[in-house]
Amino acid sequence: MVSKILCPLISIFLFNNNSVYWLLCTFFFISCIFNSLFFWFGVSDLRLLWANISLNSSSVLFLIFFLGCSQSLYLLYCYLFWSSLVCLIFFYNDIYYINILFNWGIISILFAIPFSLGLVYKVTVITCLLGCNSDWIIVIPLFFYNIVEQYYLFKLLGYNSSSIIYNY
C-alpha cells in the first residue's frame, strides 16, 4: 500500500534532473562522512580497509559517470589498473594479517606519496570532478575523506613499523 502511494511521488522526484543531482550529492556527502568515520570505528583488518576504500571509489565512479564528464574514461582506466593491482597484492598476501601493510608494493599503491599510483588515482579523481564543474558539496567531502584515509594509513604504518621494531 505504501509503495503504491510513494511510487508516483518518487517518480516525479527522480525524473526531475535537478532533484536527482542533489539527491546523489547528498548521498555522496553522507557516504564520504560515513566512510571517513568507518576508518576509526570499524576497520580491523585489510579486508575491511579495502572494502571501505572500494566503497568510496565506487561511489565516486558512479557520481562521475552520472555527471557525464569527458575525462571519466581516463578515470575508469586508472581505477581498473589501480584496483587490479591492489586485488593482486591482497590475493597473494594474507589480508587478515594487518602487518603486511609494511610491504613496499602496498605502500606504493595505497599511499598518496610522490610517484605512487595512489596519488595518480586521487589526482585523476579530483581532476575529473573539477572538469565536469561539480559543486563544492562533492569536492570538499572527498578531500576530507582522502585526508582521513591517508592519515589512517600512515598512522597504521607507523604503528606496525614500531611494533615490528620492538618485537626484534
ZIDA-V994202 format. One record per residue. RES is the residue in three letters. SS is DSSP state (A for helix, B for strand, O for the rest). PSI is psi in degrees with one decimal (none if undefined). BURIAL is b if it has 16 or more other C-alpha atoms within 10 Angstrom, else e. Layout:
# ZIDA-V994202
((RES SS PSI BURIAL) (RES SS PSI BURIAL))
This chain:
# ZIDA-V994202
((MET O -45.9 e) (VAL A -37.6 e) (SER A -33.9 e) (LYS A -33.0 e) (ILE A -41.4 e) (LEU A -19.0 e) (CYS A -49.0 e) (PRO A -36.3 e) (LEU A -43.2 e) (ILE A -37.9 e) (SER A -43.7 e) (ILE A -40.5 e) (PHE A -41.4 e) (LEU A -28.0 e) (PHE A -9.1 e) (ASN O 112.0 e) (ASN A -38.9 e) (ASN A -36.3 e) (SER A -39.3 e) (VAL A -41.4 e) (TYR A -46.8 e) (TRP A -31.2 e) (LEU A -44.8 e) (LEU A -38.6 b) (CYS A -40.2 b) (THR A -44.9 e) (PHE A -37.8 e) (PHE A -41.5 b) (PHE A -47.6 b) (ILE A -38.9 e) (SER A -42.8 b) (CYS A -41.5 b) (ILE A -44.4 b) (PHE A -44.9 e) (ASN A -33.2 b) (SER A -41.8 b) (LEU A -29.1 e) (PHE A -26.3 e) (PHE A -40.2 b) (TRP A -22.2 e) (PHE A -6.5 e) (GLY O -19.8 e) (VAL O 119.1 b) (SER O -14.4 e) (ASP O 176.4 e) (LEU A -22.6 b) (ARG A -45.9 b) (LEU A -32.3 b) (LEU A -46.5 b) (TRP A -36.1 b) (ALA A -40.8 e) (ASN A -43.3 b) (ILE A -40.9 b) (SER A -29.9 e) (LEU A -45.1 e) (ASN A -39.0 b) (SER A -39.2 b) (SER A -34.5 e) (SER A -35.2 b) (VAL A -44.7 b) (LEU A -43.8 b) (PHE A -43.7 e) (LEU A -41.8 b) (ILE A -40.0 b) (PHE A -28.7 b) (PHE A -39.1 e) (LEU A -21.1 e) (GLY O 47.5 e) (CYS O 150.3 b) (SER O -24.3 e) (GLN O 8.2 b) (SER A -27.3 b) (LEU A -37.6 e) (TYR A -40.5 e) (LEU A -40.1 b) (LEU A -43.8 b) (TYR A -45.0 e) (CYS A -42.6 b) (TYR A -42.6 b) (LEU A -41.1 e) (PHE A -46.4 e) (TRP A -48.5 b) (SER A -32.2 b) (SER A -41.1 e) (LEU A -40.3 b) (VAL A -43.0 b) (CYS A -38.5 e) (LEU A -42.8 e) (ILE A -42.3 b) (PHE A -27.9 b) (PHE A -40.2 e) (TYR A -2.8 e) (ASN O 165.3 e) (ASP O 110.9 e) (ILE O -6.4 b) (TYR O -7.5 e) (TYR O 108.6 e) (ILE A -10.4 b) (ASN A -6.2 b) (ILE A -2.2 b) (LEU A -19.4 b) (PHE A 37.4 e) (ASN O 132.6 e) (TRP A -25.4 e) (GLY A -42.3 e) (ILE A -37.1 b) (ILE A -40.8 b) (SER A -15.6 b) (ILE A -45.2 b) (LEU A -36.7 b) (PHE O 142.6 b) (ALA O 67.2 b) (ILE O 162.3 e) (PRO O 141.0 e) (PHE O 31.4 e) (SER O 157.6 e) (LEU A -30.5 b) (GLY A -39.5 b) (LEU A -40.1 b) (VAL A -42.0 b) (TYR A -44.5 b) (LYS A -38.2 b) (VAL A -37.6 e) (THR A -40.3 b) (VAL A -48.0 b) (ILE A -38.7 b) (THR A -41.7 e) (CYS A -42.6 b) (LEU A -40.7 b) (LEU A -29.1 e) (GLY A -26.8 e) (CYS O 19.9 e) (ASN O 47.2 e) (SER O 158.7 b) (ASP O 164.8 e) (TRP A -15.6 e) (ILE A -15.6 e) (ILE A -42.9 b) (VAL A -41.6 b) (ILE A -46.3 e) (PRO A -33.5 b) (LEU A -40.3 b) (PHE A -44.0 e) (PHE A -43.5 e) (TYR A -44.5 b) (ASN A -38.4 b) (ILE A -44.3 e) (VAL A -40.4 b) (GLU A -48.0 b) (GLN A -37.5 e) (TYR A -42.8 e) (TYR A -43.8 b) (LEU A -43.5 b) (PHE A -37.7 b) (LYS A -40.9 e) (LEU A -39.3 b) (LEU A -42.2 b) (GLY A -40.6 e) (TYR A -43.4 e) (ASN A -38.7 b) (SER A -37.2 e) (SER A -34.7 e) (SER A -31.6 e) (ILE A -41.0 e) (ILE A -41.9 e) (TYR A -20.7 e) (ASN A -16.5 e) (TYR O none e))
